[in-house]
């Protein structure tokens, strides 16, 4: 999983970034709660725009 703050690659199970120490909480859709890729503008599951 890439850190949304510094883009450092981290293990998929990591909870904090090994590069900057930031939290690696999974990003979720605001409408359907599906997993989102970092920087997604729309949800791939329901199509809802993300803010």
PDBQT receptor file of N, H, CA, C and O in Angstrom, charges set to zero:
ATOM      1  N   UNK A   1       0.841  -1.168   0.000  1.00  0.00    +0.000 N 
ATOM      2  CA  UNK A   1       0.000   0.000   0.000  1.00  0.00    +0.000 C 
ATOM      3  C   UNK A   1       0.888   1.234   0.000  1.00  0.00    +0.000 C 
ATOM      4  O   UNK A   1       1.796   1.347   0.823  1.00  0.00    +0.000 OA
ATOM      5  N   UNK A   2       0.633   2.156  -0.915  1.00  0.00    +0.000 N 
ATOM      6  H   UNK A   2      -0.105   2.064  -1.584  1.00  0.00    +0.000 HD
ATOM      7  CA  UNK A   2       1.403   3.394  -0.973  1.00  0.00    +0.000 C 
ATOM      8  C   UNK A   2       0.838   4.395   0.030  1.00  0.00    +0.000 C 
ATOM      9  O   UNK A   2      -0.378   4.539   0.159  1.00  0.00    +0.000 OA
ATOM     10  N   UNK A   3       1.718   5.075   0.726  1.00  0.00    +0.000 N 
ATOM     11  H   UNK A   3       2.706   4.959   0.621  1.00  0.00    +0.000 HD
ATOM     12  CA  UNK A   3       1.308   6.092   1.690  1.00  0.00    +0.000 C 
ATOM     13  C   UNK A   3       0.676   7.267   0.944  1.00  0.00    +0.000 C 
ATOM     14  O   UNK A   3       1.265   7.764  -0.016  1.00  0.00    +0.000 OA
ATOM     15  N   UNK A   4      -0.504   7.721   1.358  1.00  0.00    +0.000 N 
ATOM     16  H   UNK A   4      -0.983   7.317   2.137  1.00  0.00    +0.000 HD
ATOM     17  CA  UNK A   4      -1.129   8.849   0.674  1.00  0.00    +0.000 C 
ATOM     18  C   UNK A   4      -0.382  10.164   0.885  1.00  0.00    +0.000 C 
ATOM     19  O   UNK A   4      -0.547  11.097   0.100  1.00  0.00    +0.000 OA
ATOM     20  N   UNK A   5       0.432  10.250   1.929  1.00  0.00    +0.000 N 
ATOM     21  H   UNK A   5       0.566   9.491   2.567  1.00  0.00    +0.000 HD
ATOM     22  CA  UNK A   5       1.159  11.483   2.214  1.00  0.00    +0.000 C 
ATOM     23  C   UNK A   5       2.495  11.568   1.484  1.00  0.00    +0.000 C 
ATOM     24  O   UNK A   5       2.807  12.593   0.878  1.00  0.00    +0.000 OA
ATOM     25  N   UNK A   6       3.296  10.480   1.538  1.00  0.00    +0.000 N 
ATOM     26  H   UNK A   6       3.043   9.648   2.031  1.00  0.00    +0.000 HD
ATOM     27  CA  UNK A   6       4.655  10.540   0.975  1.00  0.00    +0.000 C 
ATOM     28  C   UNK A   6       4.898   9.563  -0.165  1.00  0.00    +0.000 C 
ATOM     29  O   UNK A   6       5.970   9.572  -0.769  1.00  0.00    +0.000 OA
ATOM     30  N   UNK A   7       3.902   8.710  -0.470  1.00  0.00    +0.000 N 
ATOM     31  H   UNK A   7       3.031   8.703   0.021  1.00  0.00    +0.000 HD
ATOM     32  CA  UNK A   7       3.962   7.745  -1.574  1.00  0.00    +0.000 C 
ATOM     33  C   UNK A   7       4.961   6.607  -1.355  1.00  0.00    +0.000 C 
ATOM     34  O   UNK A   7       5.270   5.884  -2.303  1.00  0.00    +0.000 OA
ATOM     35  N   UNK A   8       5.471   6.427  -0.141  1.00  0.00    +0.000 N 
ATOM     36  H   UNK A   8       5.221   7.014   0.628  1.00  0.00    +0.000 HD
ATOM     37  CA  UNK A   8       6.360   5.312   0.162  1.00  0.00    +0.000 C 
ATOM     38  C   UNK A   8       5.571   4.009   0.102  1.00  0.00    +0.000 C 
ATOM     39  O   UNK A   8       4.447   3.938   0.598  1.00  0.00    +0.000 OA
ATOM     40  N   UNK A   9       6.161   2.976  -0.506  1.00  0.00    +0.000 N 
ATOM     41  H   UNK A   9       7.075   3.034  -0.908  1.00  0.00    +0.000 HD
ATOM     42  CA  UNK A   9       5.516   1.660  -0.560  1.00  0.00    +0.000 C 
ATOM     43  C   UNK A   9       5.628   0.997   0.807  1.00  0.00    +0.000 C 
ATOM     44  O   UNK A   9       6.695   0.991   1.420  1.00  0.00    +0.000 OA
ATOM     45  N   UNK A  10       4.527   0.444   1.273  1.00  0.00    +0.000 N 
ATOM     46  H   UNK A  10       3.659   0.448   0.775  1.00  0.00    +0.000 HD
ATOM     47  CA  UNK A  10       4.467  -0.240   2.560  1.00  0.00    +0.000 C 
ATOM     48  C   UNK A  10       3.790  -1.585   2.380  1.00  0.00    +0.000 C 
ATOM     49  O   UNK A  10       3.086  -1.805   1.395  1.00  0.00    +0.000 OA
ATOM     50  N   UNK A  11       4.001  -2.484   3.329  1.00  0.00    +0.000 N 
ATOM     51  H   UNK A  11       4.573  -2.305   4.130  1.00  0.00    +0.000 HD
ATOM     52  CA  UNK A  11       3.333  -3.785   3.298  1.00  0.00    +0.000 C 
ATOM     53  C   UNK A  11       1.824  -3.584   3.390  1.00  0.00    +0.000 C 
ATOM     54  O   UNK A  11       1.358  -2.630   4.014  1.00  0.00    +0.000 OA
ATOM     55  N   UNK A  12       1.073  -4.471   2.776  1.00  0.00    +0.000 N 
ATOM     56  H   UNK A  12       1.452  -5.245   2.269  1.00  0.00    +0.000 HD
ATOM     57  CA  UNK A  12      -0.387  -4.365   2.772  1.00  0.00    +0.000 C 
ATOM     58  C   UNK A  12      -0.968  -4.426   4.182  1.00  0.00    +0.000 C 
ATOM     59  O   UNK A  12      -2.056  -3.906   4.426  1.00  0.00    +0.000 OA
ATOM     60  N   UNK A  13      -0.255  -5.054   5.107  1.00  0.00    +0.000 N 
ATOM     61  H   UNK A  13       0.629  -5.477   4.909  1.00  0.00    +0.000 HD
ATOM     62  CA  UNK A  13      -0.746  -5.186   6.480  1.00  0.00    +0.000 C 
ATOM     63  C   UNK A  13      -0.266  -4.067   7.402  1.00  0.00    +0.000 C 
ATOM     64  O   UNK A  13      -0.646  -4.026   8.572  1.00  0.00    +0.000 OA
ATOM     65  N   UNK A  14       0.568  -3.156   6.887  1.00  0.00    +0.000 N 
ATOM     66  H   UNK A  14       0.877  -3.190   5.936  1.00  0.00    +0.000 HD
ATOM     67  CA  UNK A  14       1.110  -2.074   7.713  1.00  0.00    +0.000 C 
ATOM     68  C   UNK A  14       0.007  -1.114   8.138  1.00  0.00    +0.000 C 
ATOM     69  O   UNK A  14      -0.913  -0.835   7.369  1.00  0.00    +0.000 OA
ATOM     70  N   UNK A  15       0.103  -0.616   9.357  1.00  0.00    +0.000 N 
ATOM     71  H   UNK A  15       0.850  -0.844   9.981  1.00  0.00    +0.000 HD
ATOM     72  CA  UNK A  15      -0.862   0.363   9.862  1.00  0.00    +0.000 C 
ATOM     73  C   UNK A  15      -0.289   1.770   9.836  1.00  0.00    +0.000 C 
ATOM     74  O   UNK A  15      -1.031   2.752   9.871  1.00  0.00    +0.000 OA
ATOM     75  N   UNK A  16       1.058   1.866   9.772  1.00  0.00    +0.000 N 
ATOM     76  H   UNK A  16       1.660   1.069   9.744  1.00  0.00    +0.000 HD
ATOM     77  CA  UNK A  16       1.723   3.155   9.722  1.00  0.00    +0.000 C 
ATOM     78  C   UNK A  16       2.809   3.113   8.659  1.00  0.00    +0.000 C 
ATOM     79  O   UNK A  16       3.402   2.061   8.421  1.00  0.00    +0.000 OA
ATOM     80  N   UNK A  17       3.077   4.248   8.016  1.00  0.00    +0.000 N 
ATOM     81  H   UNK A  17       2.595   5.103   8.209  1.00  0.00    +0.000 HD
ATOM     82  CA  UNK A  17       4.071   4.338   6.947  1.00  0.00    +0.000 C 
ATOM     83  C   UNK A  17       5.480   4.214   7.506  1.00  0.00    +0.000 C 
ATOM     84  O   UNK A  17       5.815   4.842   8.510  1.00  0.00    +0.000 OA
ATOM     85  N   UNK A  18       6.304   3.401   6.850  1.00  0.00    +0.000 N 
ATOM     86  H   UNK A  18       6.032   2.891   6.034  1.00  0.00    +0.000 HD
ATOM     87  CA  UNK A  18       7.695   3.255   7.276  1.00  0.00    +0.000 C 
ATOM     88  C   UNK A  18       8.542   4.442   6.837  1.00  0.00    +0.000 C 
ATOM     89  O   UNK A  18       9.666   4.600   7.313  1.00  0.00    +0.000 OA
ATOM     90  N   UNK A  19       8.027   5.278   5.942  1.00  0.00    +0.000 N 
ATOM     91  H   UNK A  19       7.114   5.150   5.555  1.00  0.00    +0.000 HD
ATOM     92  CA  UNK A  19       8.771   6.446   5.476  1.00  0.00    +0.000 C 
ATOM     93  C   UNK A  19       8.514   7.702   6.297  1.00  0.00    +0.000 C 
ATOM     94  O   UNK A  19       9.453   8.410   6.662  1.00  0.00    +0.000 OA
ATOM     95  N   UNK A  20       7.238   7.983   6.590  1.00  0.00    +0.000 N 
ATOM     96  H   UNK A  20       6.475   7.408   6.294  1.00  0.00    +0.000 HD
ATOM     97  CA  UNK A  20       6.902   9.228   7.287  1.00  0.00    +0.000 C 
ATOM     98  C   UNK A  20       6.179   9.020   8.609  1.00  0.00    +0.000 C 
ATOM     99  O   UNK A  20       5.997   9.972   9.369  1.00  0.00    +0.000 OA
ATOM    100  N   UNK A  21       5.762   7.784   8.896  1.00  0.00    +0.000 N 
ATOM    101  H   UNK A  21       5.910   7.011   8.279  1.00  0.00    +0.000 HD
ATOM    102  CA  UNK A  21       5.075   7.497  10.147  1.00  0.00    +0.000 C 
ATOM    103  C   UNK A  21       3.585   7.795  10.133  1.00  0.00    +0.000 C 
ATOM    104  O   UNK A  21       2.906   7.623  11.145  1.00  0.00    +0.000 OA
ATOM    105  N   UNK A  22       3.070   8.243   8.986  1.00  0.00    +0.000 N 
ATOM    106  H   UNK A  22       3.622   8.382   8.164  1.00  0.00    +0.000 HD
ATOM    107  CA  UNK A  22       1.648   8.560   8.881  1.00  0.00    +0.000 C 
ATOM    108  C   UNK A  22       0.779   7.313   8.938  1.00  0.00    +0.000 C 
ATOM    109  O   UNK A  22       1.224   6.213   8.611  1.00  0.00    +0.000 OA
ATOM    110  N   UNK A  23      -0.462   7.499   9.355  1.00  0.00    +0.000 N 
ATOM    111  H   UNK A  23      -0.824   8.393   9.620  1.00  0.00    +0.000 HD
ATOM    112  CA  UNK A  23      -1.413   6.390   9.426  1.00  0.00    +0.000 C 
ATOM    113  C   UNK A  23      -1.779   5.926   8.025  1.00  0.00    +0.000 C 
ATOM    114  O   UNK A  23      -1.933   6.737   7.111  1.00  0.00    +0.000 OA
ATOM    115  N   UNK A  24      -1.918   4.612   7.865  1.00  0.00    +0.000 N 
ATOM    116  H   UNK A  24      -1.793   3.953   8.607  1.00  0.00    +0.000 HD
ATOM    117  CA  UNK A  24      -2.258   4.025   6.571  1.00  0.00    +0.000 C 
ATOM    118  C   UNK A  24      -3.670   3.448   6.597  1.00  0.00    +0.000 C 
ATOM    119  O   UNK A  24      -3.889   2.323   6.148  1.00  0.00    +0.000 OA
ATOM    120  N   UNK A  25      -4.612   4.198   7.111  1.00  0.00    +0.000 N 
ATOM    121  H   UNK A  25      -4.434   5.111   7.476  1.00  0.00    +0.000 HD
ATOM    122  CA  UNK A  25      -6.000   3.735   7.141  1.00  0.00    +0.000 C 
ATOM    123  C   UNK A  25      -6.491   3.568   5.709  1.00  0.00    +0.000 C 
ATOM    124  O   UNK A  25      -6.244   4.429   4.865  1.00  0.00    +0.000 OA
ATOM    125  N   UNK A  26      -7.179   2.473   5.429  1.00  0.00    +0.000 N 
ATOM    126  H   UNK A  26      -7.380   1.773   6.114  1.00  0.00    +0.000 HD
ATOM    127  CA  UNK A  26      -7.698   2.289   4.079  1.00  0.00    +0.000 C 
ATOM    128  C   UNK A  26      -8.710   3.375   3.736  1.00  0.00    +0.000 C 
ATOM    129  O   UNK A  26      -9.505   3.777   4.585  1.00  0.00    +0.000 OA
ATOM    130  N   UNK A  27      -8.681   3.846   2.503  1.00  0.00    +0.000 N 
ATOM    131  H   UNK A  27      -8.035   3.519   1.813  1.00  0.00    +0.000 HD
ATOM    132  CA  UNK A  27      -9.624   4.851   2.047  1.00  0.00    +0.000 C 
ATOM    133  C   UNK A  27     -10.937   4.179   1.690  1.00  0.00    +0.000 C 
ATOM    134  O   UNK A  27     -10.944   3.114   1.073  1.00  0.00    +0.000 OA
ATOM    135  N   UNK A  28     -12.037   4.788   2.071  1.00  0.00    +0.000 N 
ATOM    136  H   UNK A  28     -12.031   5.653   2.573  1.00  0.00    +0.000 HD
ATOM    137  CA  UNK A  28     -13.368   4.220   1.855  1.00  0.00    +0.000 C 
ATOM    138  C   UNK A  28     -14.259   5.207   1.111  1.00  0.00    +0.000 C 
ATOM    139  O   UNK A  28     -14.137   6.421   1.276  1.00  0.00    +0.000 OA
ATOM    140  N   UNK A  29     -15.153   4.670   0.293  1.00  0.00    +0.000 N 
ATOM    141  H   UNK A  29     -15.252   3.684   0.159  1.00  0.00    +0.000 HD
ATOM    142  CA  UNK A  29     -16.143   5.471  -0.423  1.00  0.00    +0.000 C 
ATOM    143  C   UNK A  29     -17.082   6.128   0.585  1.00  0.00    +0.000 C 
ATOM    144  O   UNK A  29     -17.506   5.495   1.552  1.00  0.00    +0.000 OA
ATOM    145  N   UNK A  30     -17.406   7.401   0.353  1.00  0.00    +0.000 N 
ATOM    146  H   UNK A  30     -17.062   7.915  -0.432  1.00  0.00    +0.000 HD
ATOM    147  CA  UNK A  30     -18.302   8.108   1.262  1.00  0.00    +0.000 C 
ATOM    148  C   UNK A  30     -19.755   7.661   1.109  1.00  0.00    +0.000 C 
ATOM    149  O   UNK A  30     -20.575   7.927   1.987  1.00  0.00    +0.000 OA
ATOM    150  N   UNK A  31     -20.084   6.987   0.007  1.00  0.00    +0.000 N 
ATOM    151  H   UNK A  31     -19.418   6.772  -0.707  1.00  0.00    +0.000 HD
ATOM    152  CA  UNK A  31     -21.461   6.545  -0.221  1.00  0.00    +0.000 C 
ATOM    153  C   UNK A  31     -21.685   5.079   0.146  1.00  0.00    +0.000 C 
ATOM    154  O   UNK A  31     -22.659   4.749   0.823  1.00  0.00    +0.000 OA
ATOM    155  N   UNK A  32     -20.772   4.185  -0.305  1.00  0.00    +0.000 N 
ATOM    156  H   UNK A  32     -19.981   4.453  -0.855  1.00  0.00    +0.000 HD
ATOM    157  CA  UNK A  32     -21.020   2.746  -0.124  1.00  0.00    +0.000 C 
ATOM    158  C   UNK A  32     -19.983   2.044   0.750  1.00  0.00    +0.000 C 
ATOM    159  O   UNK A  32     -20.113   0.849   1.015  1.00  0.00    +0.000 OA
ATOM    160  N   UNK A  33     -18.957   2.762   1.201  1.00  0.00    +0.000 N 
ATOM    161  H   UNK A  33     -18.851   3.733   0.986  1.00  0.00    +0.000 HD
ATOM    162  CA  UNK A  33     -17.918   2.235   2.088  1.00  0.00    +0.000 C 
ATOM    163  C   UNK A  33     -16.984   1.223   1.424  1.00  0.00    +0.000 C 
ATOM    164  O   UNK A  33     -16.285   0.491   2.126  1.00  0.00    +0.000 OA
ATOM    165  N   UNK A  34     -16.955   1.162   0.097  1.00  0.00    +0.000 N 
ATOM    166  H   UNK A  34     -17.523   1.756  -0.473  1.00  0.00    +0.000 HD
ATOM    167  CA  UNK A  34     -16.033   0.276  -0.617  1.00  0.00    +0.000 C 
ATOM    168  C   UNK A  34     -14.611   0.823  -0.519  1.00  0.00    +0.000 C 
ATOM    169  O   UNK A  34     -14.420   2.023  -0.326  1.00  0.00    +0.000 OA
ATOM    170  N   UNK A  35     -13.612  -0.055  -0.653  1.00  0.00    +0.000 N 
ATOM    171  H   UNK A  35     -13.768  -1.030  -0.810  1.00  0.00    +0.000 HD
ATOM    172  CA  UNK A  35     -12.216   0.377  -0.668  1.00  0.00    +0.000 C 
ATOM    173  C   UNK A  35     -11.962   1.253  -1.883  1.00  0.00    +0.000 C 
ATOM    174  O   UNK A  35     -12.492   0.994  -2.964  1.00  0.00    +0.000 OA
ATOM    175  N   UNK A  36     -11.140   2.304  -1.704  1.00  0.00    +0.000 N 
ATOM    176  H   UNK A  36     -10.710   2.514  -0.827  1.00  0.00    +0.000 HD
ATOM    177  CA  UNK A  36     -10.770   3.206  -2.790  1.00  0.00    +0.000 C 
ATOM    178  C   UNK A  36      -9.260   3.249  -2.938  1.00  0.00    +0.000 C 
ATOM    179  O   UNK A  36      -8.530   3.079  -1.961  1.00  0.00    +0.000 OA
ATOM    180  N   UNK A  37      -8.799   3.473  -4.140  1.00  0.00    +0.000 N 
ATOM    181  H   UNK A  37      -9.392   3.611  -4.933  1.00  0.00    +0.000 HD
ATOM    182  CA  UNK A  37      -7.383   3.723  -4.380  1.00  0.00    +0.000 C 
ATOM    183  C   UNK A  37      -7.078   5.163  -3.958  1.00  0.00    +0.000 C 
ATOM    184  O   UNK A  37      -7.951   6.028  -4.026  1.00  0.00    +0.000 OA
ATOM    185  N   UNK A  38      -5.852   5.417  -3.526  1.00  0.00    +0.000 N 
ATOM    186  H   UNK A  38      -5.142   4.714  -3.471  1.00  0.00    +0.000 HD
ATOM    187  CA  UNK A  38      -5.465   6.773  -3.156  1.00  0.00    +0.000 C 
ATOM    188  C   UNK A  38      -5.654   7.701  -4.344  1.00  0.00    +0.000 C 
ATOM    189  O   UNK A  38      -5.228   7.385  -5.455  1.00  0.00    +0.000 OA
ATOM    190  N   UNK A  39      -6.280   8.827  -4.122  1.00  0.00    +0.000 N 
ATOM    191  H   UNK A  39      -6.626   9.084  -3.219  1.00  0.00    +0.000 HD
ATOM    192  CA  UNK A  39      -6.493   9.814  -5.166  1.00  0.00    +0.000 C 
ATOM    193  C   UNK A  39      -7.704   9.570  -6.050  1.00  0.00    +0.000 C 
ATOM    194  O   UNK A  39      -7.919  10.308  -7.011  1.00  0.00    +0.000 OA
ATOM    195  N   UNK A  40      -8.498   8.553  -5.748  1.00  0.00    +0.000 N 
ATOM    196  H   UNK A  40      -8.323   7.953  -4.967  1.00  0.00    +0.000 HD
ATOM    197  CA  UNK A  40      -9.674   8.258  -6.570  1.00  0.00    +0.000 C 
ATOM    198  C   UNK A  40     -10.665   9.413  -6.505  1.00  0.00    +0.000 C 
ATOM    199  O   UNK A  40     -10.953   9.941  -5.431  1.00  0.00    +0.000 OA
ATOM    200  N   UNK A  41     -11.177   9.795  -7.659  1.00  0.00    +0.000 N 
ATOM    201  H   UNK A  41     -10.943   9.367  -8.532  1.00  0.00    +0.000 HD
ATOM    202  CA  UNK A  41     -12.179  10.858  -7.721  1.00  0.00    +0.000 C 
ATOM    203  C   UNK A  41     -13.592  10.293  -7.733  1.00  0.00    +0.000 C 
ATOM    204  O   UNK A  41     -14.549  10.984  -7.383  1.00  0.00    +0.000 OA
ATOM    205  N   UNK A  42     -13.717   9.028  -8.140  1.00  0.00    +0.000 N 
ATOM    206  H   UNK A  42     -12.940   8.467  -8.425  1.00  0.00    +0.000 HD
ATOM    207  CA  UNK A  42     -15.005   8.345  -8.177  1.00  0.00    +0.000 C 
ATOM    208  C   UNK A  42     -14.827   6.932  -7.640  1.00  0.00    +0.000 C 
ATOM    209  O   UNK A  42     -13.750   6.349  -7.765  1.00  0.00    +0.000 OA
ATOM    210  N   UNK A  43     -15.868   6.388  -7.052  1.00  0.00    +0.000 N 
ATOM    211  H   UNK A  43     -16.743   6.862  -6.951  1.00  0.00    +0.000 HD
ATOM    212  CA  UNK A  43     -15.842   5.028  -6.524  1.00  0.00    +0.000 C 
ATOM    213  C   UNK A  43     -15.985   4.031  -7.663  1.00  0.00    +0.000 C 
ATOM    214  O   UNK A  43     -16.853   4.186  -8.522  1.00  0.00    +0.000 OA
ATOM    215  N   UNK A  44     -15.144   3.016  -7.676  1.00  0.00    +0.000 N 
ATOM    216  H   UNK A  44     -14.438   2.890  -6.979  1.00  0.00    +0.000 HD
ATOM    217  CA  UNK A  44     -15.215   1.974  -8.686  1.00  0.00    +0.000 C 
ATOM    218  C   UNK A  44     -16.377   1.020  -8.467  1.00  0.00    +0.000 C 
ATOM    219  O   UNK A  44     -16.769   0.314  -9.396  1.00  0.00    +0.000 OA
ATOM    220  N   UNK A  45     -16.937   0.981  -7.263  1.00  0.00    +0.000 N 
ATOM    221  H   UNK A  45     -16.618   1.555  -6.509  1.00  0.00    +0.000 HD
ATOM    222  CA  UNK A  45     -18.041   0.075  -6.957  1.00  0.00    +0.000 C 
ATOM    223  C   UNK A  45     -19.404   0.692  -7.246  1.00  0.00    +0.000 C 
ATOM    224  O   UNK A  45     -20.271   0.039  -7.827  1.00  0.00    +0.000 OA
ATOM    225  N   UNK A  46     -19.599   1.955  -6.840  1.00  0.00    +0.000 N 
ATOM    226  H   UNK A  46     -18.895   2.485  -6.368  1.00  0.00    +0.000 HD
ATOM    227  CA  UNK A  46     -20.920   2.570  -7.005  1.00  0.00    +0.000 C 
ATOM    228  C   UNK A  46     -20.916   3.808  -7.896  1.00  0.00    +0.000 C 
ATOM    229  O   UNK A  46     -21.980   4.297  -8.277  1.00  0.00    +0.000 OA
ATOM    230  N   UNK A  47     -19.735   4.320  -8.231  1.00  0.00    +0.000 N 
ATOM    231  H   UNK A  47     -18.871   3.923  -7.922  1.00  0.00    +0.000 HD
ATOM    232  CA  UNK A  47     -19.635   5.476  -9.119  1.00  0.00    +0.000 C 
ATOM    233  C   UNK A  47     -19.804   6.823  -8.442  1.00  0.00    +0.000 C 
ATOM    234  O   UNK A  47     -19.788   7.854  -9.114  1.00  0.00    +0.000 OA
ATOM    235  N   UNK A  48     -19.963   6.837  -7.135  1.00  0.00    +0.000 N 
ATOM    236  H   UNK A  48     -19.976   5.999  -6.589  1.00  0.00    +0.000 HD
ATOM    237  CA  UNK A  48     -20.173   8.095  -6.419  1.00  0.00    +0.000 C 
ATOM    238  C   UNK A  48     -18.921   8.962  -6.465  1.00  0.00    +0.000 C 
ATOM    239  O   UNK A  48     -17.812   8.450  -6.313  1.00  0.00    +0.000 OA
ATOM    240  N   UNK A  49     -19.081  10.273  -6.672  1.00  0.00    +0.000 N 
ATOM    241  H   UNK A  49     -19.982  10.689  -6.795  1.00  0.00    +0.000 HD
ATOM    242  CA  UNK A  49     -17.922  11.169  -6.625  1.00  0.00    +0.000 C 
ATOM    243  C   UNK A  49     -17.383  11.249  -5.200  1.00  0.00    +0.000 C 
ATOM    244  O   UNK A  49     -18.147  11.204  -4.236  1.00  0.00    +0.000 OA
ATOM    245  N   UNK A  50     -16.075  11.366  -5.075  1.00  0.00    +0.000 N 
ATOM    246  H   UNK A  50     -15.454  11.402  -5.858  1.00  0.00    +0.000 HD
ATOM    247  CA  UNK A  50     -15.412  11.450  -3.773  1.00  0.00    +0.000 C 
ATOM    248  C   UNK A  50     -14.884  12.860  -3.574  1.00  0.00    +0.000 C 
ATOM    249  O   UNK A  50     -14.536  13.539  -4.539  1.00  0.00    +0.000 OA
ATOM    250  N   UNK A  51     -14.825  13.297  -2.337  1.00  0.00    +0.000 N 
ATOM    251  H   UNK A  51     -15.108  12.745  -1.552  1.00  0.00    +0.000 HD
ATOM    252  CA  UNK A  51     -14.339  14.646  -2.042  1.00  0.00    +0.000 C 
ATOM    253  C   UNK A  51     -12.987  14.612  -1.401  1.00  0.00    +0.000 C 
ATOM    254  O   UNK A  51     -12.426  15.662  -1.086  1.00  0.00    +0.000 OA
TER     255      UNK A  51
